[in-house]
Amino acid sequence: MKKYVAVAGNIGVGKSTLVEMLCVRLGWEPFYEPVTENPYLKDFYQDMNSWAFHSQIFFLTHRLRSHHKLGQHPTSVVQDRSVYEDAEVFAYNLFLQGYLNQRDYQTYRDLYETTSRLLPPPDLVVYLRASVPTLINRIARRGRDYERTISPEYLQGLNRLYEEWIDNFTLCPVLAVPADDLDYVSHSGHLRLIVEKVQQKLTGKEEVVFEPEEVARAAADD
């Protein structure tokens, strides 16, 4: 039976890398964030208050379309970031920062909630949980110029919103991965452990956690 798994997490946590590695191990299709030029981004960065709503509506439309396609995909897929994060974390963060006013944010929420209910949820969300120091370290390692100005305070704010979202997310099962402790790039044993936990969760096992002893043994297995 085909499966639809979404990998979620903050900027720099390693979503795209895990998507690729899971697909190689499981023989599934990866689905990365489509590289589509948002026609509002330039205006948004010049005047965030005026263009935040337009920009977020574009992103929401784009992700809803992608989610719909994934629901119809003939084989198992792993998605890099979900439509839920766009709404529950990033758009909400713009509202909290004052870039989206109450009226525009409510319109955005109404559209998101109405359309997302019509879509089939994933079979599993894999949530990569990492502290700000881990995020900063990984962002620095990948060396993207446009990410160098991201502040620890901004990442911490997003982390809080991610935790609030995941605590209240009930559309499908969630597997929380302690990304501070699991370096699946450097340790093949860590990747194997994550794959095992994903498979356990997809087969319906209720309680799936990463015990510290398991993590230590997985690193030693390399």
Biotite code that builds the C-alpha atoms (Angstrom):
import biotite.structure as struc

atoms = struc.array([
    struc.Atom([0.000, 0.000, 0.000], chain_id="A", res_id=1, res_name="MET", atom_name="CA", element="C"),
    struc.Atom([1.364, 3.416, -0.945], chain_id="A", res_id=2, res_name="LYS", atom_name="CA", element="C"),
    struc.Atom([2.307, 5.844, 1.818], chain_id="A", res_id=3, res_name="LYS", atom_name="CA", element="C"),
    struc.Atom([2.524, 9.630, 2.036], chain_id="A", res_id=4, res_name="TYR", atom_name="CA", element="C"),
    struc.Atom([5.033, 10.911, 4.595], chain_id="A", res_id=5, res_name="VAL", atom_name="CA", element="C"),
    struc.Atom([5.782, 14.594, 5.240], chain_id="A", res_id=6, res_name="ALA", atom_name="CA", element="C"),
    struc.Atom([9.041, 15.725, 6.874], chain_id="A", res_id=7, res_name="VAL", atom_name="CA", element="C"),
    struc.Atom([8.606, 18.878, 8.972], chain_id="A", res_id=8, res_name="ALA", atom_name="CA", element="C"),
    struc.Atom([10.956, 21.110, 10.905], chain_id="A", res_id=9, res_name="GLY", atom_name="CA", element="C"),
    struc.Atom([12.605, 24.483, 11.311], chain_id="A", res_id=10, res_name="ASN", atom_name="CA", element="C"),
    struc.Atom([14.999, 26.181, 8.885], chain_id="A", res_id=11, res_name="ILE", atom_name="CA", element="C"),
    struc.Atom([18.291, 24.299, 8.615], chain_id="A", res_id=12, res_name="GLY", atom_name="CA", element="C"),
    struc.Atom([17.213, 21.228, 10.575], chain_id="A", res_id=13, res_name="VAL", atom_name="CA", element="C"),
    struc.Atom([17.913, 18.851, 7.683], chain_id="A", res_id=14, res_name="GLY", atom_name="CA", element="C"),
    struc.Atom([14.515, 18.132, 6.115], chain_id="A", res_id=15, res_name="LYS", atom_name="CA", element="C"),
    struc.Atom([15.670, 17.856, 2.488], chain_id="A", res_id=16, res_name="SER", atom_name="CA", element="C"),
    struc.Atom([18.588, 15.620, 3.431], chain_id="A", res_id=17, res_name="THR", atom_name="CA", element="C"),
    struc.Atom([16.370, 13.263, 5.400], chain_id="A", res_id=18, res_name="LEU", atom_name="CA", element="C"),
    struc.Atom([13.800, 13.164, 2.585], chain_id="A", res_id=19, res_name="VAL", atom_name="CA", element="C"),
    struc.Atom([16.506, 12.060, 0.160], chain_id="A", res_id=20, res_name="GLU", atom_name="CA", element="C"),
    struc.Atom([17.949, 9.463, 2.532], chain_id="A", res_id=21, res_name="MET", atom_name="CA", element="C"),
    struc.Atom([14.579, 7.982, 3.474], chain_id="A", res_id=22, res_name="LEU", atom_name="CA", element="C"),
    struc.Atom([13.649, 7.630, -0.190], chain_id="A", res_id=23, res_name="CYS", atom_name="CA", element="C"),
    struc.Atom([16.932, 5.887, -1.017], chain_id="A", res_id=24, res_name="VAL", atom_name="CA", element="C"),
    struc.Atom([16.454, 3.440, 1.862], chain_id="A", res_id=25, res_name="ARG", atom_name="CA", element="C"),
    struc.Atom([12.746, 2.799, 1.256], chain_id="A", res_id=26, res_name="LEU", atom_name="CA", element="C"),
    struc.Atom([12.669, 3.022, -2.532], chain_id="A", res_id=27, res_name="GLY", atom_name="CA", element="C"),
    struc.Atom([10.088, 5.818, -2.441], chain_id="A", res_id=28, res_name="TRP", atom_name="CA", element="C"),
    struc.Atom([9.729, 9.055, -4.429], chain_id="A", res_id=29, res_name="GLU", atom_name="CA", element="C"),
    struc.Atom([11.052, 12.295, -2.914], chain_id="A", res_id=30, res_name="PRO", atom_name="CA", element="C"),
    struc.Atom([9.047, 15.487, -3.290], chain_id="A", res_id=31, res_name="PHE", atom_name="CA", element="C"),
    struc.Atom([11.011, 18.651, -2.560], chain_id="A", res_id=32, res_name="TYR", atom_name="CA", element="C"),
    struc.Atom([9.762, 22.189, -2.215], chain_id="A", res_id=33, res_name="GLU", atom_name="CA", element="C"),
    struc.Atom([9.102, 23.211, -5.839], chain_id="A", res_id=34, res_name="PRO", atom_name="CA", element="C"),
    struc.Atom([11.430, 25.939, -7.063], chain_id="A", res_id=35, res_name="VAL", atom_name="CA", element="C"),
    struc.Atom([8.765, 28.374, -8.227], chain_id="A", res_id=36, res_name="THR", atom_name="CA", element="C"),
    struc.Atom([9.371, 32.092, -8.284], chain_id="A", res_id=37, res_name="GLU", atom_name="CA", element="C"),
    struc.Atom([6.967, 33.886, -5.988], chain_id="A", res_id=38, res_name="ASN", atom_name="CA", element="C"),
    struc.Atom([6.086, 37.046, -7.987], chain_id="A", res_id=39, res_name="PRO", atom_name="CA", element="C"),
    struc.Atom([5.413, 38.929, -4.743], chain_id="A", res_id=40, res_name="TYR", atom_name="CA", element="C"),
    struc.Atom([8.701, 38.206, -2.962], chain_id="A", res_id=41, res_name="LEU", atom_name="CA", element="C"),
    struc.Atom([10.616, 41.217, -4.260], chain_id="A", res_id=42, res_name="LYS", atom_name="CA", element="C"),
    struc.Atom([7.794, 43.544, -3.242], chain_id="A", res_id=43, res_name="ASP", atom_name="CA", element="C"),
    struc.Atom([7.436, 41.709, 0.081], chain_id="A", res_id=44, res_name="PHE", atom_name="CA", element="C"),
    struc.Atom([11.073, 42.244, 1.054], chain_id="A", res_id=45, res_name="TYR", atom_name="CA", element="C"),
    struc.Atom([10.810, 45.923, 0.148], chain_id="A", res_id=46, res_name="GLN", atom_name="CA", element="C"),
    struc.Atom([7.527, 46.501, 2.013], chain_id="A", res_id=47, res_name="ASP", atom_name="CA", element="C"),
    struc.Atom([6.516, 43.548, 4.202], chain_id="A", res_id=48, res_name="MET", atom_name="CA", element="C"),
    struc.Atom([3.398, 45.166, 5.632], chain_id="A", res_id=49, res_name="ASN", atom_name="CA", element="C"),
    struc.Atom([1.898, 45.804, 2.197], chain_id="A", res_id=50, res_name="SER", atom_name="CA", element="C"),
    struc.Atom([2.803, 42.518, 0.537], chain_id="A", res_id=51, res_name="TRP", atom_name="CA", element="C"),
    struc.Atom([2.842, 39.827, 3.246], chain_id="A", res_id=52, res_name="ALA", atom_name="CA", element="C"),
    struc.Atom([-0.751, 38.772, 2.537], chain_id="A", res_id=53, res_name="PHE", atom_name="CA", element="C"),
    struc.Atom([-0.210, 38.477, -1.224], chain_id="A", res_id=54, res_name="HIS", atom_name="CA", element="C"),
    struc.Atom([3.000, 36.506, -0.748], chain_id="A", res_id=55, res_name="SER", atom_name="CA", element="C"),
    struc.Atom([1.450, 34.078, 1.727], chain_id="A", res_id=56, res_name="GLN", atom_name="CA", element="C"),
    struc.Atom([-1.595, 33.491, -0.474], chain_id="A", res_id=57, res_name="ILE", atom_name="CA", element="C"),
    struc.Atom([0.740, 32.582, -3.337], chain_id="A", res_id=58, res_name="PHE", atom_name="CA", element="C"),
    struc.Atom([2.687, 30.131, -1.144], chain_id="A", res_id=59, res_name="PHE", atom_name="CA", element="C"),
    struc.Atom([-0.549, 28.641, 0.219], chain_id="A", res_id=60, res_name="LEU", atom_name="CA", element="C"),
    struc.Atom([-2.000, 28.107, -3.262], chain_id="A", res_id=61, res_name="THR", atom_name="CA", element="C"),
    struc.Atom([1.238, 26.526, -4.433], chain_id="A", res_id=62, res_name="HIS", atom_name="CA", element="C"),
    struc.Atom([1.443, 24.114, -1.496], chain_id="A", res_id=63, res_name="ARG", atom_name="CA", element="C"),
    struc.Atom([-2.232, 23.172, -1.640], chain_id="A", res_id=64, res_name="LEU", atom_name="CA", element="C"),
    struc.Atom([-1.787, 22.237, -5.295], chain_id="A", res_id=65, res_name="ARG", atom_name="CA", element="C"),
    struc.Atom([1.313, 20.183, -4.448], chain_id="A", res_id=66, res_name="SER", atom_name="CA", element="C"),
    struc.Atom([-0.477, 18.431, -1.582], chain_id="A", res_id=67, res_name="HIS", atom_name="CA", element="C"),
    struc.Atom([-3.368, 17.537, -3.878], chain_id="A", res_id=68, res_name="HIS", atom_name="CA", element="C"),
    struc.Atom([-0.967, 16.032, -6.436], chain_id="A", res_id=69, res_name="LYS", atom_name="CA", element="C"),
    struc.Atom([0.791, 14.002, -3.755], chain_id="A", res_id=70, res_name="LEU", atom_name="CA", element="C"),
    struc.Atom([-2.510, 12.550, -2.598], chain_id="A", res_id=71, res_name="GLY", atom_name="CA", element="C"),
    struc.Atom([-3.019, 11.217, -6.126], chain_id="A", res_id=72, res_name="GLN", atom_name="CA", element="C"),
    struc.Atom([0.550, 10.016, -6.641], chain_id="A", res_id=73, res_name="HIS", atom_name="CA", element="C"),
    struc.Atom([0.640, 6.323, -7.643], chain_id="A", res_id=74, res_name="PRO", atom_name="CA", element="C"),
    struc.Atom([3.615, 5.401, -5.427], chain_id="A", res_id=75, res_name="THR", atom_name="CA", element="C"),
    struc.Atom([4.822, 6.128, -1.888], chain_id="A", res_id=76, res_name="SER", atom_name="CA", element="C"),
    struc.Atom([6.256, 9.629, -1.437], chain_id="A", res_id=77, res_name="VAL", atom_name="CA", element="C"),
    struc.Atom([8.176, 11.631, 1.153], chain_id="A", res_id=78, res_name="VAL", atom_name="CA", element="C"),
    struc.Atom([7.529, 15.379, 1.133], chain_id="A", res_id=79, res_name="GLN", atom_name="CA", element="C"),
    struc.Atom([9.912, 18.148, 2.152], chain_id="A", res_id=80, res_name="ASP", atom_name="CA", element="C"),
    struc.Atom([7.771, 20.506, 4.292], chain_id="A", res_id=81, res_name="ARG", atom_name="CA", element="C"),
    struc.Atom([3.979, 20.493, 4.381], chain_id="A", res_id=82, res_name="SER", atom_name="CA", element="C"),
    struc.Atom([1.229, 23.011, 3.758], chain_id="A", res_id=83, res_name="VAL", atom_name="CA", element="C"),
    struc.Atom([0.449, 22.880, 7.479], chain_id="A", res_id=84, res_name="TYR", atom_name="CA", element="C"),
    struc.Atom([3.783, 24.455, 8.391], chain_id="A", res_id=85, res_name="GLU", atom_name="CA", element="C"),
    struc.Atom([3.241, 27.304, 5.950], chain_id="A", res_id=86, res_name="ASP", atom_name="CA", element="C"),
    struc.Atom([0.025, 28.244, 7.711], chain_id="A", res_id=87, res_name="ALA", atom_name="CA", element="C"),
    struc.Atom([0.585, 27.232, 11.321], chain_id="A", res_id=88, res_name="GLU", atom_name="CA", element="C"),
    struc.Atom([4.170, 28.461, 11.631], chain_id="A", res_id=89, res_name="VAL", atom_name="CA", element="C"),
    struc.Atom([5.307, 30.913, 8.972], chain_id="A", res_id=90, res_name="PHE", atom_name="CA", element="C"),
    struc.Atom([2.087, 32.802, 8.195], chain_id="A", res_id=91, res_name="ALA", atom_name="CA", element="C"),
    struc.Atom([1.209, 32.870, 11.888], chain_id="A", res_id=92, res_name="TYR", atom_name="CA", element="C"),
    struc.Atom([4.663, 34.232, 12.645], chain_id="A", res_id=93, res_name="ASN", atom_name="CA", element="C"),
    struc.Atom([4.125, 37.088, 10.154], chain_id="A", res_id=94, res_name="LEU", atom_name="CA", element="C"),
    struc.Atom([0.858, 37.872, 11.929], chain_id="A", res_id=95, res_name="PHE", atom_name="CA", element="C"),
    struc.Atom([2.533, 37.882, 15.349], chain_id="A", res_id=96, res_name="LEU", atom_name="CA", element="C"),
    struc.Atom([5.256, 40.173, 14.025], chain_id="A", res_id=97, res_name="GLN", atom_name="CA", element="C"),
    struc.Atom([2.651, 42.620, 12.718], chain_id="A", res_id=98, res_name="GLY", atom_name="CA", element="C"),
    struc.Atom([3.250, 42.109, 8.998], chain_id="A", res_id=99, res_name="TYR", atom_name="CA", element="C"),
    struc.Atom([-0.238, 40.608, 8.522], chain_id="A", res_id=100, res_name="LEU", atom_name="CA", element="C"),
    struc.Atom([-3.116, 42.572, 10.000], chain_id="A", res_id=101, res_name="ASN", atom_name="CA", element="C"),
    struc.Atom([-6.041, 40.859, 11.738], chain_id="A", res_id=102, res_name="GLN", atom_name="CA", element="C"),
    struc.Atom([-8.409, 41.103, 8.749], chain_id="A", res_id=103, res_name="ARG", atom_name="CA", element="C"),
    struc.Atom([-5.940, 39.695, 6.226], chain_id="A", res_id=104, res_name="ASP", atom_name="CA", element="C"),
    struc.Atom([-4.779, 36.964, 8.588], chain_id="A", res_id=105, res_name="TYR", atom_name="CA", element="C"),
    struc.Atom([-8.352, 35.859, 9.281], chain_id="A", res_id=106, res_name="GLN", atom_name="CA", element="C"),
    struc.Atom([-9.059, 35.703, 5.538], chain_id="A", res_id=107, res_name="THR", atom_name="CA", element="C"),
    struc.Atom([-5.914, 33.639, 5.063], chain_id="A", res_id=108, res_name="TYR", atom_name="CA", element="C"),
    struc.Atom([-6.884, 31.273, 7.918], chain_id="A", res_id=109, res_name="ARG", atom_name="CA", element="C"),
    struc.Atom([-10.410, 30.823, 6.570], chain_id="A", res_id=110, res_name="ASP", atom_name="CA", element="C"),
    struc.Atom([-9.058, 29.892, 3.146], chain_id="A", res_id=111, res_name="LEU", atom_name="CA", element="C"),
    struc.Atom([-6.429, 27.551, 4.588], chain_id="A", res_id=112, res_name="TYR", atom_name="CA", element="C"),
    struc.Atom([-8.818, 25.767, 6.960], chain_id="A", res_id=113, res_name="GLU", atom_name="CA", element="C"),
    struc.Atom([-11.529, 25.333, 4.316], chain_id="A", res_id=114, res_name="THR", atom_name="CA", element="C"),
    struc.Atom([-9.243, 23.991, 1.596], chain_id="A", res_id=115, res_name="THR", atom_name="CA", element="C"),
    struc.Atom([-6.974, 21.860, 3.795], chain_id="A", res_id=116, res_name="SER", atom_name="CA", element="C"),
    struc.Atom([-10.001, 19.934, 5.127], chain_id="A", res_id=117, res_name="ARG", atom_name="CA", element="C"),
    struc.Atom([-10.713, 18.786, 1.573], chain_id="A", res_id=118, res_name="LEU", atom_name="CA", element="C"),
    struc.Atom([-7.254, 17.239, 1.173], chain_id="A", res_id=119, res_name="LEU", atom_name="CA", element="C"),
    struc.Atom([-6.213, 13.770, 2.342], chain_id="A", res_id=120, res_name="PRO", atom_name="CA", element="C"),
    struc.Atom([-3.774, 14.080, 5.257], chain_id="A", res_id=121, res_name="PRO", atom_name="CA", element="C"),
    struc.Atom([-0.366, 12.381, 5.138], chain_id="A", res_id=122, res_name="PRO", atom_name="CA", element="C"),
    struc.Atom([-0.023, 8.930, 6.658], chain_id="A", res_id=123, res_name="ASP", atom_name="CA", element="C"),
    struc.Atom([2.746, 10.281, 8.894], chain_id="A", res_id=124, res_name="LEU", atom_name="CA", element="C"),
    struc.Atom([4.495, 13.543, 9.766], chain_id="A", res_id=125, res_name="VAL", atom_name="CA", element="C"),
    struc.Atom([8.152, 13.143, 10.728], chain_id="A", res_id=126, res_name="VAL", atom_name="CA", element="C"),
    struc.Atom([8.966, 16.167, 12.874], chain_id="A", res_id=127, res_name="TYR", atom_name="CA", element="C"),
    struc.Atom([12.660, 17.030, 13.207], chain_id="A", res_id=128, res_name="LEU", atom_name="CA", element="C"),
    struc.Atom([13.065, 18.742, 16.580], chain_id="A", res_id=129, res_name="ARG", atom_name="CA", element="C"),
    struc.Atom([16.311, 20.686, 17.115], chain_id="A", res_id=130, res_name="ALA", atom_name="CA", element="C"),
    struc.Atom([17.622, 23.382, 19.442], chain_id="A", res_id=131, res_name="SER", atom_name="CA", element="C"),
    struc.Atom([18.705, 26.769, 18.123], chain_id="A", res_id=132, res_name="VAL", atom_name="CA", element="C"),
    struc.Atom([22.467, 26.002, 18.461], chain_id="A", res_id=133, res_name="PRO", atom_name="CA", element="C"),
    struc.Atom([22.011, 22.893, 16.300], chain_id="A", res_id=134, res_name="THR", atom_name="CA", element="C"),
    struc.Atom([20.055, 24.890, 13.708], chain_id="A", res_id=135, res_name="LEU", atom_name="CA", element="C"),
    struc.Atom([22.683, 27.645, 13.596], chain_id="A", res_id=136, res_name="ILE", atom_name="CA", element="C"),
    struc.Atom([25.464, 25.100, 13.199], chain_id="A", res_id=137, res_name="ASN", atom_name="CA", element="C"),
    struc.Atom([23.715, 23.320, 10.334], chain_id="A", res_id=138, res_name="ARG", atom_name="CA", element="C"),
    struc.Atom([22.779, 26.577, 8.613], chain_id="A", res_id=139, res_name="ILE", atom_name="CA", element="C"),
    struc.Atom([26.431, 27.654, 8.780], chain_id="A", res_id=140, res_name="ALA", atom_name="CA", element="C"),
    struc.Atom([27.596, 24.305, 7.375], chain_id="A", res_id=141, res_name="ARG", atom_name="CA", element="C"),
    struc.Atom([25.403, 24.519, 4.283], chain_id="A", res_id=142, res_name="ARG", atom_name="CA", element="C"),
    struc.Atom([26.672, 28.037, 3.597], chain_id="A", res_id=143, res_name="GLY", atom_name="CA", element="C"),
    struc.Atom([23.724, 29.728, 1.915], chain_id="A", res_id=144, res_name="ARG", atom_name="CA", element="C"),
    struc.Atom([24.389, 33.461, 1.722], chain_id="A", res_id=145, res_name="ASP", atom_name="CA", element="C"),
    struc.Atom([20.759, 34.500, 2.156], chain_id="A", res_id=146, res_name="TYR", atom_name="CA", element="C"),
    struc.Atom([20.522, 32.545, 5.427], chain_id="A", res_id=147, res_name="GLU", atom_name="CA", element="C"),
    struc.Atom([23.469, 34.247, 7.135], chain_id="A", res_id=148, res_name="ARG", atom_name="CA", element="C"),
    struc.Atom([21.290, 37.046, 8.503], chain_id="A", res_id=149, res_name="THR", atom_name="CA", element="C"),
    struc.Atom([18.857, 34.683, 10.253], chain_id="A", res_id=150, res_name="ILE", atom_name="CA", element="C"),
    struc.Atom([19.009, 35.517, 13.958], chain_id="A", res_id=151, res_name="SER", atom_name="CA", element="C"),
    struc.Atom([18.897, 33.055, 16.867], chain_id="A", res_id=152, res_name="PRO", atom_name="CA", element="C"),
    struc.Atom([15.849, 34.949, 18.174], chain_id="A", res_id=153, res_name="GLU", atom_name="CA", element="C"),
    struc.Atom([13.987, 34.361, 14.904], chain_id="A", res_id=154, res_name="TYR", atom_name="CA", element="C"),
    struc.Atom([14.795, 30.646, 14.970], chain_id="A", res_id=155, res_name="LEU", atom_name="CA", element="C"),
    struc.Atom([13.724, 30.409, 18.607], chain_id="A", res_id=156, res_name="GLN", atom_name="CA", element="C"),
    struc.Atom([10.407, 32.061, 17.769], chain_id="A", res_id=157, res_name="GLY", atom_name="CA", element="C"),
    struc.Atom([9.812, 29.586, 14.961], chain_id="A", res_id=158, res_name="LEU", atom_name="CA", element="C"),
    struc.Atom([10.745, 26.706, 17.275], chain_id="A", res_id=159, res_name="ASN", atom_name="CA", element="C"),
    struc.Atom([8.051, 27.813, 19.730], chain_id="A", res_id=160, res_name="ARG", atom_name="CA", element="C"),
    struc.Atom([5.462, 27.920, 16.954], chain_id="A", res_id=161, res_name="LEU", atom_name="CA", element="C"),
    struc.Atom([6.550, 24.516, 15.657], chain_id="A", res_id=162, res_name="TYR", atom_name="CA", element="C"),
    struc.Atom([6.123, 23.011, 19.117], chain_id="A", res_id=163, res_name="GLU", atom_name="CA", element="C"),
    struc.Atom([2.677, 24.580, 19.525], chain_id="A", res_id=164, res_name="GLU", atom_name="CA", element="C"),
    struc.Atom([1.627, 23.284, 16.113], chain_id="A", res_id=165, res_name="TRP", atom_name="CA", element="C"),
    struc.Atom([2.907, 19.749, 16.631], chain_id="A", res_id=166, res_name="ILE", atom_name="CA", element="C"),
    struc.Atom([1.350, 19.544, 20.122], chain_id="A", res_id=167, res_name="ASP", atom_name="CA", element="C"),
    struc.Atom([-2.075, 20.253, 18.621], chain_id="A", res_id=168, res_name="ASN", atom_name="CA", element="C"),
    struc.Atom([-1.739, 18.410, 15.303], chain_id="A", res_id=169, res_name="PHE", atom_name="CA", element="C"),
    struc.Atom([-4.231, 15.547, 15.073], chain_id="A", res_id=170, res_name="THR", atom_name="CA", element="C"),
    struc.Atom([-4.736, 14.917, 11.344], chain_id="A", res_id=171, res_name="LEU", atom_name="CA", element="C"),
    struc.Atom([-2.277, 11.996, 11.279], chain_id="A", res_id=172, res_name="CYS", atom_name="CA", element="C"),
    struc.Atom([0.350, 10.303, 13.479], chain_id="A", res_id=173, res_name="PRO", atom_name="CA", element="C"),
    struc.Atom([3.552, 12.216, 14.271], chain_id="A", res_id=174, res_name="VAL", atom_name="CA", element="C"),
    struc.Atom([7.052, 10.823, 14.796], chain_id="A", res_id=175, res_name="LEU", atom_name="CA", element="C"),
    struc.Atom([9.213, 13.337, 16.663], chain_id="A", res_id=176, res_name="ALA", atom_name="CA", element="C"),
    struc.Atom([12.915, 12.883, 15.887], chain_id="A", res_id=177, res_name="VAL", atom_name="CA", element="C"),
    struc.Atom([15.477, 14.319, 18.373], chain_id="A", res_id=178, res_name="PRO", atom_name="CA", element="C"),
    struc.Atom([17.660, 15.952, 15.739], chain_id="A", res_id=179, res_name="ALA", atom_name="CA", element="C"),
    struc.Atom([20.147, 17.276, 18.315], chain_id="A", res_id=180, res_name="ASP", atom_name="CA", element="C"),
    struc.Atom([21.133, 13.694, 19.105], chain_id="A", res_id=181, res_name="ASP", atom_name="CA", element="C"),
    struc.Atom([20.671, 12.001, 15.727], chain_id="A", res_id=182, res_name="LEU", atom_name="CA", element="C"),
    struc.Atom([23.154, 12.910, 13.002], chain_id="A", res_id=183, res_name="ASP", atom_name="CA", element="C"),
    struc.Atom([21.863, 10.755, 10.154], chain_id="A", res_id=184, res_name="TYR", atom_name="CA", element="C"),
    struc.Atom([24.360, 12.306, 7.722], chain_id="A", res_id=185, res_name="VAL", atom_name="CA", element="C"),
    struc.Atom([27.439, 11.235, 9.671], chain_id="A", res_id=186, res_name="SER", atom_name="CA", element="C"),
    struc.Atom([26.078, 8.039, 11.224], chain_id="A", res_id=187, res_name="HIS", atom_name="CA", element="C"),
    struc.Atom([24.381, 5.399, 9.069], chain_id="A", res_id=188, res_name="SER", atom_name="CA", element="C"),
    struc.Atom([23.201, 3.747, 12.283], chain_id="A", res_id=189, res_name="GLY", atom_name="CA", element="C"),
    struc.Atom([21.190, 6.860, 13.134], chain_id="A", res_id=190, res_name="HIS", atom_name="CA", element="C"),
    struc.Atom([19.549, 6.783, 9.712], chain_id="A", res_id=191, res_name="LEU", atom_name="CA", element="C"),
    struc.Atom([18.746, 3.089, 10.131], chain_id="A", res_id=192, res_name="ARG", atom_name="CA", element="C"),
    struc.Atom([17.137, 3.840, 13.497], chain_id="A", res_id=193, res_name="LEU", atom_name="CA", element="C"),
    struc.Atom([14.951, 6.589, 12.002], chain_id="A", res_id=194, res_name="ILE", atom_name="CA", element="C"),
    struc.Atom([13.874, 4.297, 9.150], chain_id="A", res_id=195, res_name="VAL", atom_name="CA", element="C"),
    struc.Atom([12.911, 1.612, 11.687], chain_id="A", res_id=196, res_name="GLU", atom_name="CA", element="C"),
    struc.Atom([10.853, 4.092, 13.709], chain_id="A", res_id=197, res_name="LYS", atom_name="CA", element="C"),
    struc.Atom([9.120, 5.409, 10.572], chain_id="A", res_id=198, res_name="VAL", atom_name="CA", element="C"),
    struc.Atom([8.164, 1.872, 9.575], chain_id="A", res_id=199, res_name="GLN", atom_name="CA", element="C"),
    struc.Atom([6.913, 1.095, 13.089], chain_id="A", res_id=200, res_name="GLN", atom_name="CA", element="C"),
    struc.Atom([4.756, 4.210, 13.088], chain_id="A", res_id=201, res_name="LYS", atom_name="CA", element="C"),
    struc.Atom([3.348, 3.468, 9.637], chain_id="A", res_id=202, res_name="LEU", atom_name="CA", element="C"),
    struc.Atom([2.329, -0.024, 10.716], chain_id="A", res_id=203, res_name="THR", atom_name="CA", element="C"),
    struc.Atom([0.176, 1.480, 13.455], chain_id="A", res_id=204, res_name="GLY", atom_name="CA", element="C"),
    struc.Atom([2.371, 1.204, 16.538], chain_id="A", res_id=205, res_name="LYS", atom_name="CA", element="C"),
    struc.Atom([1.035, 3.775, 18.973], chain_id="A", res_id=206, res_name="GLU", atom_name="CA", element="C"),
    struc.Atom([4.066, 4.602, 21.113], chain_id="A", res_id=207, res_name="GLU", atom_name="CA", element="C"),
    struc.Atom([7.259, 5.062, 19.104], chain_id="A", res_id=208, res_name="VAL", atom_name="CA", element="C"),
    struc.Atom([10.099, 6.925, 20.828], chain_id="A", res_id=209, res_name="VAL", atom_name="CA", element="C"),
    struc.Atom([13.865, 7.244, 20.504], chain_id="A", res_id=210, res_name="PHE", atom_name="CA", element="C"),
    struc.Atom([15.407, 5.899, 23.684], chain_id="A", res_id=211, res_name="GLU", atom_name="CA", element="C"),
    struc.Atom([18.858, 7.359, 24.553], chain_id="A", res_id=212, res_name="PRO", atom_name="CA", element="C"),
    struc.Atom([20.316, 3.850, 24.722], chain_id="A", res_id=213, res_name="GLU", atom_name="CA", element="C"),
    struc.Atom([19.073, 3.133, 21.193], chain_id="A", res_id=214, res_name="GLU", atom_name="CA", element="C"),
    struc.Atom([20.616, 6.325, 19.864], chain_id="A", res_id=215, res_name="VAL", atom_name="CA", element="C"),
    struc.Atom([23.964, 5.483, 21.458], chain_id="A", res_id=216, res_name="ALA", atom_name="CA", element="C"),
    struc.Atom([23.913, 1.930, 20.082], chain_id="A", res_id=217, res_name="ARG", atom_name="CA", element="C"),
    struc.Atom([22.974, 3.192, 16.611], chain_id="A", res_id=218, res_name="ALA", atom_name="CA", element="C"),
    struc.Atom([26.017, 5.464, 16.494], chain_id="A", res_id=219, res_name="ALA", atom_name="CA", element="C"),
    struc.Atom([28.221, 2.581, 17.580], chain_id="A", res_id=220, res_name="ALA", atom_name="CA", element="C"),
    struc.Atom([26.818, 0.383, 14.794], chain_id="A", res_id=221, res_name="ASP", atom_name="CA", element="C"),
    struc.Atom([28.434, 2.434, 12.008], chain_id="A", res_id=222, res_name="ASP", atom_name="CA", element="C"),
])
